[in-house]
Amino acid sequence: MLAVGFPLLRPVLGNPAPPSLGARGPSSPVSGSLSSSRRSAEPSAPSPGQNCLSMLCPFGLQVKIMTEKELLAVACEQFLGKNVQDIKNVVLQTLEGHLRSILGTLTVEQIYQDRDQFAKLVREVAAPDVGRMGIEILSFTIKDVYDKVNYLSSLGKTQTAVVQRDADIGVAEAERDAGIREAECKKEMLDVKFMADTKVADSRRAFEMQKAAFSQEINMKSAEAQLAYELQGAKEQQKIRQEEIEIEVVQRRRQIDVEEKEIVRTDKELIATVRLPAEAEAHRMQEIAEGEKVKQVLIAHAEGEKIRKIGEAEALVIKAIGKAEAEKMKLKAEAYQQYGEAAKMALVLDALPHIAAKVSAPLSKVDEIVILSGENNKMTSDVNRLLAEIPASVHALTGVDLSKIPLIQKATGVQA
């Protein structure tokens, strides 16, 4: 569509003098005028690109008649006597022809991503042709590039899918690294926390290590089975889709004898709408499966390492406690051996409150005790007699002679 037109060439009747256009200019019995002012055109026509895809490329065009004498004479020779629409059609057809030829050498991506270079190629190729007609191209700009089958929007969707896939992979890798770092931090924390502890007893350590090994093996086998199941499912889906694609291709081939051009278009449509998305989806599923497999293996390894470290730390604790108890008993034995009877006496005195507590425990449930005595002083004598018998009982049970202790001698009235 042309926005504005060239003015009509107005012939002059009679026998006017022929126009003078210089030594090389033509002579004509008809005089007229061509405007050298700027004119605009905005055509849009579908043109096939290198991908055999019909593209729509609206462009803006501004031209004018050249003012140089030689080129002006050429313009008069070409357009004198033609109306505005004829001149527009000539310029438009010339530009559209070059536009189609250049589109055939470029891919859709090159046309869409570098419109300035595309417009520059059109100007460089078309300028000599229109210049030989006495017309100068002032400007040529591509306003838009689009198609009727949403090919360009599909390119954007593909790129979006690639970016999303990379983002998912990045998240999985970040989570994996975070898990590794967390396990390392926990390991360092446990090392510091249990540095003062020692190993657990050998039997428990062997049990925990064997249990950890079994757990690790079970987790690894479970993870491998799950990954194998998912991978096999993805492979089966891919095979099914491949079979469907092959069936569709066979069905399309049967139409070659009837309509060759239609099968070419259909094959291109199949590639753009089915095969490429299927391959992209298969690749995405494979990447996700690989990432999940690595994640599960690392988690299982970290758990096994954690259990092993905990077992070693508990072994160190138990061993340290046993060693400390042995050292304590050894020191007590040495002390008893050094102090002899005095040490034994100290042990007996330490144990007497506990013995008395056990002996008097049944009496704690008695509300009151009534002692009956026939004589006035018999109860007092019974108590004294009971106290006097305690050292002999202790000596018989423990071998310790309490009668040698001054306080007991004073209480019982026994002389050393």
C-alpha positions in Angstrom: 0.0 0.0 0.0 1.4 3.4 -1.0 0.8 6.2 1.5 1.1 9.1 -1.0 1.6 9.3 -4.8 3.7 11.0 -7.3 2.1 14.0 -9.2 0.7 13.3 -12.7 2.9 14.3 -15.6 1.0 17.0 -17.3 1.6 17.1 -21.2 1.6 20.4 -22.9 -0.3 20.7 -26.2 1.0 22.5 -29.3 4.5 22.7 -30.5 6.5 24.0 -27.5 10.3 24.0 -27.6 11.8 20.7 -26.5 13.2 20.6 -23.0 16.9 20.9 -22.6 18.5 18.4 -20.3 22.1 18.9 -21.2 24.3 17.5 -23.9 23.1 14.0 -23.3 19.4 14.8 -22.5 16.6 13.6 -24.9 14.3 15.7 -26.9 10.5 15.1 -26.9 7.5 16.7 -28.6 5.7 16.5 -25.2 6.7 18.6 -22.2 5.9 17.6 -18.7 7.1 17.8 -15.1 8.2 15.3 -12.4 8.3 16.3 -8.8 11.5 15.8 -6.9 9.8 16.0 -3.6 10.0 13.0 -1.1 7.3 10.3 -1.4 6.5 7.4 0.9 5.4 3.8 0.4 4.4 1.2 3.0 3.9 -2.2 1.3 3.6 -5.5 3.0 3.7 -8.8 1.2 4.4 -12.4 2.4 7.8 -13.7 1.3 9.4 -17.1 1.9 12.6 -17.1 4.0 15.5 -19.6 3.9 13.4 -21.9 6.2 10.6 -22.1 3.6 8.4 -20.1 5.9 6.2 -17.4 4.6 7.2 -14.1 6.4 5.4 -10.8 6.5 7.7 -7.8 6.6 6.0 -4.4 6.6 8.5 -1.7 5.7 8.6 2.1 5.3 10.0 3.5 2.1 10.8 7.1 1.1 11.9 8.0 -2.5 12.3 11.0 -4.7 13.2 11.8 -8.4 16.9 12.5 -8.7 17.7 16.1 -9.7 20.9 15.4 -11.6 20.4 16.2 -15.3 21.5 12.9 -16.7 19.4 10.9 -14.1 16.5 13.3 -14.5 16.5 12.6 -18.2 16.4 8.9 -17.4 13.4 9.4 -15.1 11.6 11.4 -17.8 12.3 8.6 -20.2 10.9 6.0 -17.8 7.9 7.7 -16.3 6.9 10.6 -18.5 3.3 10.1 -19.5 2.6 7.6 -16.6 0.3 8.4 -13.7 1.1 8.3 -10.0 -0.1 4.8 -9.5 2.0 3.4 -12.3 5.1 4.9 -10.9 4.3 3.6 -7.4 3.7 0.1 -8.8 7.1 0.1 -10.6 9.0 1.2 -7.5 7.0 -1.1 -5.3 7.5 -4.2 -7.5 11.2 -3.5 -7.8 11.6 -3.2 -4.0 9.5 -6.2 -3.3 11.4 -8.4 -5.8 14.7 -7.6 -4.1 13.1 -8.1 -0.7 11.9 -11.6 -1.7 15.3 -12.5 -3.1 17.1 -11.3 0.1 14.6 -13.1 2.3 15.4 -16.3 0.5 19.0 -16.1 1.5 18.4 -15.4 5.3 17.0 -17.5 8.1 14.0 -16.4 10.1 16.3 -15.8 13.1 18.6 -13.6 11.1 15.7 -11.6 9.7 14.1 -11.1 13.1 17.2 -10.4 15.2 19.0 -8.1 12.8 16.5 -5.9 11.0 18.9 -3.1 10.4 21.3 -5.4 8.5 18.3 -6.8 6.6 17.2 -3.3 5.6 20.7 -2.4 4.7 21.0 -5.3 2.3 17.7 -4.3 0.6 18.9 -0.8 0.2 22.3 -1.9 -1.2 20.7 -4.3 -3.7 17.7 -2.2 -4.7 19.4 1.3 -4.9 21.3 0.6 -8.2 18.1 -0.7 -9.9 15.9 2.2 -8.9 18.7 4.6 -9.5 18.9 3.5 -13.2 15.3 4.6 -13.4 16.2 8.1 -12.0 14.8 7.4 -8.5 16.7 7.8 -5.3 15.9 5.8 -2.1 16.0 8.2 0.8 15.1 5.7 3.5 14.1 2.0 3.9 13.2 0.6 7.3 11.7 -2.7 8.4 8.7 -2.0 10.7 7.9 -5.5 11.8 8.6 -9.2 11.0 6.0 -11.8 11.7 4.4 -14.9 10.3 0.9 -16.5 10.3 1.9 -19.9 11.8 3.4 -18.5 15.1 6.9 -19.7 14.2 8.6 -16.7 15.9 6.5 -17.1 19.0 7.5 -20.8 19.1 11.2 -19.8 19.0 10.5 -17.7 22.1 8.9 -20.6 23.8 11.8 -22.8 23.1 14.3 -20.3 24.5 12.0 -20.0 27.6 12.1 -23.7 28.1 15.9 -23.8 27.8 16.2 -21.0 30.4 13.7 -22.8 32.7 15.7 -26.0 32.3 19.0 -24.3 33.2 17.3 -22.6 36.2 16.0 -26.0 37.5 19.5 -27.5 37.1 21.0 -24.6 38.9 18.5 -25.0 41.8 19.3 -28.7 42.0 23.1 -28.0 42.1 22.7 -25.3 44.7 20.6 -27.6 46.9 23.2 -30.4 46.4 26.1 -28.0 47.4 24.1 -26.7 50.4 23.5 -30.3 51.6 27.2 -31.1 51.2 28.2 -27.9 53.1 25.6 -28.6 55.8 27.0 -32.1 56.3 30.5 -30.7 56.5 29.4 -28.2 59.1 27.7 -30.8 61.2 30.8 -33.0 61.0 33.0 -30.1 62.2 30.5 -29.4 65.0 30.5 -33.0 66.1 34.3 -33.1 66.0 34.6 -30.1 68.3 31.7 -31.3 70.6 33.1 -34.8 71.1 36.8 -33.9 71.1 36.9 -34.4 74.9 35.1 -37.8 74.6 36.6 -41.1 73.7 35.5 -44.2 71.9 32.6 -46.5 72.7 33.0 -50.1 73.7 34.2 -52.4 70.9 31.0 -54.5 70.8 28.7 -51.5 70.4 31.0 -49.8 67.9 31.0 -52.9 65.7 27.2 -53.1 66.0 26.6 -49.5 65.0 29.1 -49.6 62.1 27.4 -52.8 60.8 24.0 -51.2 61.2 25.2 -48.0 59.4 26.6 -50.1 56.6 23.3 -52.0 56.2 21.3 -48.8 56.2 23.6 -47.2 53.7 23.4 -50.2 51.4 19.6 -50.3 51.7 19.3 -46.5 50.9 21.6 -46.8 47.9 19.7 -49.8 46.5 16.4 -48.0 47.1 17.7 -44.9 45.3 19.1 -46.9 42.4 15.8 -48.8 42.0 13.7 -45.6 42.1 16.0 -43.9 39.5 16.0 -47.0 37.3 12.2 -47.0 37.4 11.9 -43.4 36.5 14.6 -43.7 33.7 12.8 -46.8 32.3 9.5 -44.9 32.3 11.1 -42.0 30.5 12.6 -44.3 27.9 9.3 -46.1 27.3 7.5 -42.8 26.8 10.2 -41.7 24.4 9.8 -45.0 22.5 6.1 -44.6 22.3 6.4 -41.1 21.1 9.0 -42.1 18.5 6.6 -44.8 17.3 3.8 -42.3 17.0 6.1 -39.9 15.0 7.1 -42.7 12.7 3.5 -43.6 12.1 2.7 -40.0 11.3 5.6 -39.8 8.9 4.5 -42.9 7.0 1.0 -41.5 6.7 2.4 -38.3 5.4 4.5 -40.0 2.8 1.5 -41.6 1.2 0.3 -38.2 0.1 3.5 -37.3 -1.8 2.1 -38.5 -5.1 -1.0 -36.5 -4.7 0.4 -33.2 -3.4 4.1 -32.8 -3.1 4.1 -29.2 -1.9 1.6 -30.1 0.9 3.9 -32.9 2.2 6.8 -30.5 2.4 4.8 -28.0 4.4 3.4 -30.7 6.6 6.8 -32.2 7.3 8.1 -28.8 8.3 5.1 -28.3 10.6 5.7 -31.8 12.1 9.3 -30.9 12.9 8.4 -27.6 14.4 5.4 -28.7 16.5 6.1 -32.3 17.6 9.7 -33.6 17.2 11.5 -30.6 18.6 9.3 -30.3 21.7 9.5 -34.1 22.3 13.3 -34.0 22.1 13.5 -31.0 24.4 11.2 -32.7 26.9 13.2 -36.0 26.7 16.4 -34.0 27.4 14.8 -32.1 30.2 13.6 -35.4 31.8 17.0 -36.9 31.5 18.6 -33.9 33.1 16.1 -34.0 36.0 16.7 -37.7 36.5 20.5 -37.3 36.5 20.2 -34.4 39.0 17.9 -36.5 41.3 20.2 -39.5 41.2 23.3 -37.4 42.2 21.2 -35.8 45.0 20.1 -39.1 46.4 23.6 -40.6 46.3 25.0 -37.6 48.1 22.3 -37.6 50.7 22.9 -41.4 51.3 26.6 -40.8 51.6 26.2 -37.9 54.0 23.8 -39.9 56.2 26.2 -42.9 56.3 29.1 -40.6 57.2 26.9 -38.9 59.9 26.0 -42.3 61.5 29.6 -43.5 61.4 30.9 -40.3 63.1 28.2 -40.5 65.8 29.2 -44.2 66.5 32.9 -43.3 66.8 32.0 -40.4 69.2 29.9 -42.6 71.4 32.6 -45.3 71.4 35.1 -42.6 72.6 32.6 -41.6 75.4 32.1 -45.1 76.7 35.8 -45.9 76.6 36.6 -42.7 78.5 34.0 -43.4 81.1 35.3 -47.0 81.6 38.9 -45.7 81.8 37.9 -43.1 84.4 36.1 -45.7 86.5 39.1 -48.0 86.4 41.4 -45.2 87.4 39.1 -44.2 90.2 39.0 -47.8 91.6 42.8 -48.0 91.2 43.3 -44.8 93.2 40.8 -46.1 95.9 42.7 -49.4 96.2 46.0 -47.6 96.6 44.5 -45.3 99.2 43.0 -48.2 101.2 46.3 -50.0 101.0 48.1 -47.0 102.3 45.8 -46.1 105.2 44.8 -49.6 106.2 42.4 -49.8 109.1 41.7 -46.1 109.1 40.4 -46.3 105.5 38.3 -49.3 106.3 36.9 -47.4 109.3 36.0 -44.4 107.1 34.2 -46.7 104.7 32.2 -48.2 107.6 31.3 -44.8 108.9 30.2 -43.7 105.4 28.1 -46.8 105.1 26.5 -46.6 108.6 23.9 -43.9 107.6 22.7 -46.1 104.7 22.6 -49.2 106.9 20.6 -47.3 109.5 18.2 -46.0 106.9 17.6 -49.5 105.5 17.1 -50.9 109.0 14.7 -48.1 110.1 12.8 -48.1 106.8 10.1 -50.4 108.1 9.7 -48.3 111.2 8.9 -45.2 109.2 5.5 -46.6 108.5 4.7 -47.0 112.2 2.6 -44.2 113.7 3.7 -44.7 117.3 5.8 -47.2 119.4 4.7 -48.1 122.9 7.4 -49.7 125.2 6.1 -51.6 128.2 8.4 -52.2 131.1 7.6 -53.7 134.4 10.3 -51.9 136.3 11.0 -48.2 136.3 14.6 -48.4 135.1 14.3 -51.5 132.9 13.6 -49.5 129.6 16.7 -47.4 130.1 18.8 -50.5 130.7 17.4 -52.2 127.6 18.4 -49.2 125.5 21.9 -49.2 126.9 22.2 -52.9 126.3 21.1 -52.5 122.6 23.7 -49.8 122.0 26.4 -51.9 123.6 25.6 -54.8 121.3 26.0 -52.7 118.0 29.8 -52.7 117.9 29.9 -56.5 118.3 27.4 -56.9 115.5 29.3 -54.6 113.1 32.5 -56.4 113.9 30.9 -59.8 113.1 29.6 -58.5 109.8 32.4 -56.3 108.5 35.4 -57.2 110.6 35.7 -53.7 111.9 36.0 -53.1 115.6 34.0 -50.1 116.5 34.8 -50.4 120.2 38.2 -48.7 119.4 36.5 -45.5 118.3 36.5 -43.0 121.1 33.0 -41.6 120.5 31.5 -45.1 120.5 33.5 -46.0 123.6 32.0 -43.0 125.3 28.5 -43.8 124.2 28.5 -47.4 125.2 30.7 -47.1 128.2 33.2 -49.7 126.8 36.9 -49.2 127.7 39.6 -49.7 125.1 
